[in-house]
Amino acid sequence: MLTENQMCLRIDVERAIRSLPEDERVIVDLMMTQGLTAREAARALGMPTMSLHYRYRRAVHRLRYRLCAHAPE
């Protein structure tokens, strides 16, 4: 059973992920939710691994910024 704070955090994370551009959201889903490696995700999306790494890092940066900007002090 999740605490109220955990539920709020989960909602904030889901909202932040939904706010990502679709190409980044798909990568985050494949790697964070489904547990694929970068190589597996790149293969599934038909893109070079280094391109996927770049988009993944950019997505994580955006998520960190959005979540930290709204975090309580």
Backbone as a printed PyTorch tensor [residue, N CA C, xyz], in Angstrom:
tensor([[[  0.8380,  -1.1740,   0.0000],
         [  0.0000,   0.0000,   0.0000],
         [  0.8880,   1.2440,   0.0000]],

        [[  0.6180,   2.1590,  -0.9180],
         [  1.4000,   3.3780,  -1.0250],
         [  0.8920,   4.4290,  -0.0510]],

        [[  1.8420,   5.1970,   0.4860],
         [  1.4570,   6.3070,   1.3440],
         [  0.9400,   7.4560,   0.4720]],

        [[  0.3610,   8.4440,   1.0910],
         [ -0.1500,   9.5990,   0.3510],
         [  0.9810,  10.3110,  -0.3940]],

        [[  2.1390,  10.4560,   0.2650],
         [  3.2830,  11.1040,  -0.3800],
         [  3.7610,  10.3040,  -1.5810]],

        [[  3.7860,   8.9820,  -1.4500],
         [  4.2080,   8.1400,  -2.5640],
         [  3.2280,   8.2430,  -3.7290]],

        [[  1.9400,   8.3050,  -3.4180],
         [  0.9340,   8.4550,  -4.4670],
         [  1.1050,   9.7890,  -5.1890]],

        [[  1.3470,  10.8470,  -4.4370],
         [  1.5420,  12.1650,  -5.0400],
         [  2.7840,  12.1750,  -5.9290]],

        [[  3.8490,  11.5660,  -5.4580],
         [  5.0720,  11.4870,  -6.2540],
         [  4.8300,  10.6970,  -7.5340]],

        [[  4.1320,   9.6000,  -7.4340],
         [  3.8230,   8.7740,  -8.6030],
         [  3.0230,   9.5860,  -9.6340]],

        [[  2.0510,  10.3240,  -9.1630],
         [  1.2420,  11.1630, -10.0540],
         [  2.1180,  12.2220, -10.7160]],

        [[  3.0030,  12.8430,  -9.9410],
         [  3.8950,  13.8640, -10.4960],
         [  4.8180,  13.2720, -11.5640]],

        [[  5.3550,  12.0990, -11.3080],
         [  6.2490,  11.4400, -12.2750],
         [  5.4800,  11.0860, -13.5390]],

        [[  4.3110,  10.5100, -13.3930],
         [  3.5060,  10.1490, -14.5690],
         [  3.1480,  11.3910, -15.3830]],

        [[  2.8060,  12.4680, -14.7060],
         [  2.4750,  13.7230, -15.3970],
         [  3.7000,  14.2680, -16.1400]],

        [[  4.8610,  14.2120, -15.5040],
         [  6.0890,  14.6960, -16.1390],
         [  6.4330,  13.8540, -17.3680]],

        [[  6.2590,  12.5420, -17.2630],
         [  6.5380,  11.6640, -18.4060],
         [  5.5770,  11.9700, -19.5470]],

        [[  4.3050,  12.1620, -19.2350],
         [  3.3150,  12.4830, -20.2860],
         [  3.6180,  13.8060, -20.9710]],

        [[  4.3090,  14.7090, -20.2920],
         [  4.6090,  16.0170, -20.8780],
         [  5.8030,  15.9830, -21.8430]],

        [[  6.5210,  14.8710, -21.8710],
         [  7.6620,  14.7590, -22.7850],
         [  7.1840,  14.6710, -24.2320]],

        [[  8.0330,  15.1000, -25.1660],
         [  7.7070,  14.8540, -26.5730],
         [  7.5800,  13.3400, -26.8100]],

        [[  6.7670,  12.9520, -27.7510],
         [  6.4690,  11.5320, -27.9410],
         [  7.7080,  10.6790, -28.1600]],

        [[  8.6700,  11.1470, -28.9530],
         [  9.8540,  10.3240, -29.2130],
         [ 10.6250,  10.0430, -27.9260]],

        [[ 10.7020,  11.0180, -27.0300],
         [ 11.3810,  10.8180, -25.7530],
         [ 10.5390,   9.9590, -24.8160]],

        [[  9.2390,  10.1750, -24.8310],
         [  8.3340,   9.3980, -23.9720],
         [  8.4140,   7.9090, -24.2960]],

        [[  8.4890,   7.5790, -25.5730],
         [  8.5790,   6.1800, -25.9880],
         [  9.8780,   5.5600, -25.4760]],

        [[ 10.9680,   6.2930, -25.5890],
         [ 12.2580,   5.7840, -25.1230],
         [ 12.2470,   5.5670, -23.6170]],

        [[ 11.7170,   6.5260, -22.8780],
         [ 11.6270,   6.4030, -21.4130],
         [ 10.7750,   5.1940, -21.0510]],

        [[  9.6800,   5.0090, -21.7530],
         [  8.8180,   3.8570, -21.4840],
         [  9.5590,   2.5520, -21.7250]],

        [[ 10.2340,   2.4470, -22.8480],
         [ 10.9480,   1.2080, -23.1660],
         [ 12.0380,   0.9090, -22.1390]],

        [[ 12.7800,   1.9300, -21.7530],
         [ 13.9260,   1.6860, -20.8760],
         [ 13.5660,   1.6510, -19.3950]],

        [[ 12.7180,   2.5720, -18.9380],
         [ 12.4070,   2.6260, -17.5080],
         [ 11.2700,   1.6970, -17.1080]],

        [[ 10.2500,   1.6270, -17.9410],
         [  9.0790,   0.8370, -17.5800],
         [  9.2380,  -0.6220, -17.9880]],

        [[  9.6830,  -0.8240, -19.2380],
         [  9.7840,  -2.1870, -19.7540],
         [ 11.1460,  -2.8250, -19.5040]],

        [[ 12.1290,  -2.0370, -19.0900],
         [ 13.4260,  -2.5720, -18.7060],
         [ 14.3480,  -2.9450, -19.8510]],

        [[ 14.1190,  -2.4050, -21.0480],
         [ 15.0000,  -2.7040, -22.1640],
         [ 16.3170,  -1.9630, -22.0040]],

        [[ 17.3780,  -2.5520, -22.5390],
         [ 18.6610,  -1.8590, -22.5750],
         [ 18.6050,  -0.8410, -23.7050]],

        [[ 19.5880,   0.0510, -23.7340],
         [ 19.6400,   1.0490, -24.8050],
         [ 19.7510,   0.3600, -26.1600]],

        [[ 20.5530,  -0.6580, -26.2460],
         [ 20.7190,  -1.3820, -27.5150],
         [ 19.3980,  -2.0240, -27.9500]],

        [[ 18.6820,  -2.6400, -27.0000],
         [ 17.4010,  -3.2750, -27.3240],
         [ 16.3610,  -2.2420, -27.7450]],

        [[ 16.3130,  -1.1160, -27.0260],
         [ 15.3490,  -0.0670, -27.3530],
         [ 15.6550,   0.5320, -28.7220]],

        [[ 16.9370,   0.7650, -29.0010],
         [ 17.3340,   1.3150, -30.3000],
         [ 16.9390,   0.3600, -31.4250]],

        [[ 17.1710,  -0.9090, -31.2120],
         [ 16.8020,  -1.9120, -32.2200],
         [ 15.2890,  -1.9160, -32.4250]],

        [[ 14.5290,  -1.8550, -31.3390],
         [ 13.0640,  -1.8680, -31.4380],
         [ 12.5400,  -0.6450, -32.1840]],

        [[ 13.2330,   0.4890, -32.0460],
         [ 12.8010,   1.7260, -32.6830],
         [ 13.4680,   1.9560, -34.0420]],

        [[ 14.4140,   1.0820, -34.3900],
         [ 15.0960,   1.2140, -35.6690],
         [ 15.9680,   2.4520, -35.7590]],

        [[ 16.6820,   2.7450, -34.6750],
         [ 17.5350,   3.9320, -34.6750],
         [ 18.9050,   3.5810, -34.1130]],

        [[ 19.9180,   4.3850, -34.4350],
         [ 21.2460,   4.1370, -33.8850],
         [ 21.2410,   4.2630, -32.3530]],

        [[ 22.0390,   3.4530, -31.7130],
         [ 22.1040,   3.4390, -30.2530],
         [ 22.5390,   4.7970, -29.7020]],

        [[ 23.4930,   5.4440, -30.3610],
         [ 23.9630,   6.7500, -29.8630],
         [ 22.8630,   7.8120, -29.9540]],

        [[ 22.0330,   7.7450, -30.9730],
         [ 20.9090,   8.6810, -31.0700],
         [ 19.9240,   8.4460, -29.9310]],

        [[ 19.6800,   7.1860, -29.6400],
         [ 18.7870,   6.8510, -28.5360],
         [ 19.3580,   7.3610, -27.2170]],

        [[ 20.6660,   7.1550, -27.0120],
         [ 21.3070,   7.6460, -25.7810],
         [ 21.1150,   9.1530, -25.6330]],

        [[ 21.3140,   9.8820, -26.7130],
         [ 21.1610,  11.3320, -26.6680],
         [ 19.7340,  11.6990, -26.2770]],

        [[ 18.7520,  11.1090, -26.9170],
         [ 17.3460,  11.4290, -26.6170],
         [ 16.9640,  11.0100, -25.2030]],

        [[ 17.4900,   9.8700, -24.7570],
         [ 17.2090,   9.3980, -23.4000],
         [ 17.7750,  10.3790, -22.3690]],

        [[ 19.0250,  10.8050, -22.5500],
         [ 19.6370,  11.7640, -21.6190],
         [ 18.8570,  13.0720, -21.6040]],

        [[ 18.4220,  13.5170, -22.7770],
         [ 17.6430,  14.7490, -22.8580],
         [ 16.3170,  14.5910, -22.1100]],

        [[ 15.6720,  13.4280, -22.2750],
         [ 14.3990,  13.1650, -21.5890],
         [ 14.5900,  13.1400, -20.0750]],

        [[ 15.6400,  12.4740, -19.6180],
         [ 15.8960,  12.4050, -18.1760],
         [ 16.1890,  13.8040, -17.6230]],

        [[ 16.9080,  14.6040, -18.3820],
         [ 17.1840,  15.9790, -17.9600],
         [ 15.8770,  16.7560, -17.8200]],

        [[ 14.9870,  16.6170, -18.8030],
         [ 13.6920,  17.3120, -18.7430],
         [ 12.8750,  16.8420, -17.5400]],

        [[ 12.8740,  15.5380, -17.3160],
         [ 12.1240,  14.9960, -16.1770],
         [ 12.6760,  15.5320, -14.8610]],

        [[ 13.9820,  15.5030, -14.7350],
         [ 14.6090,  15.9970, -13.5060],
         [ 14.2500,  17.4620, -13.2810]],

        [[ 14.3210,  18.2680, -14.3370],
         [ 13.9990,  19.6890, -14.2170],
         [ 12.5400,  19.8750, -13.7940]],

        [[ 11.6280,  19.1750, -14.4550],
         [ 10.1980,  19.3360, -14.1470],
         [  9.8650,  18.8700, -12.7440]],

        [[ 10.4690,  17.7800, -12.3260],
         [ 10.1560,  17.2550, -10.9940],
         [ 10.8000,  18.0970,  -9.8960]],

        [[ 12.0060,  18.5700, -10.1100],
         [ 12.6670,  19.3850,  -9.1040],
         [ 12.0570,  20.7780,  -9.0170]],

        [[ 11.5710,  21.2860, -10.1460],
         [ 10.9660,  22.6220, -10.1520],
         [  9.6880,  22.6560,  -9.3160]],

        [[  9.0280,  21.5200,  -9.1920],
         [  7.7510,  21.4620,  -8.4610],
         [  7.8760,  20.7620,  -7.1090]],

        [[  9.0900,  20.4170,  -6.7400],
         [  9.2850,  19.7110,  -5.4720],
         [  9.1180,  20.6850,  -4.3060]],

        [[  8.4800,  20.2080,  -3.2450],
         [  8.3470,  21.0600,  -2.0580],
         [  9.7140,  21.2730,  -1.4210]],

        [[  9.8970,  22.4030,  -0.8190],
         [ 11.1670,  22.7320,  -0.1480],
         [ 11.3240,  21.9260,   1.1000]]])
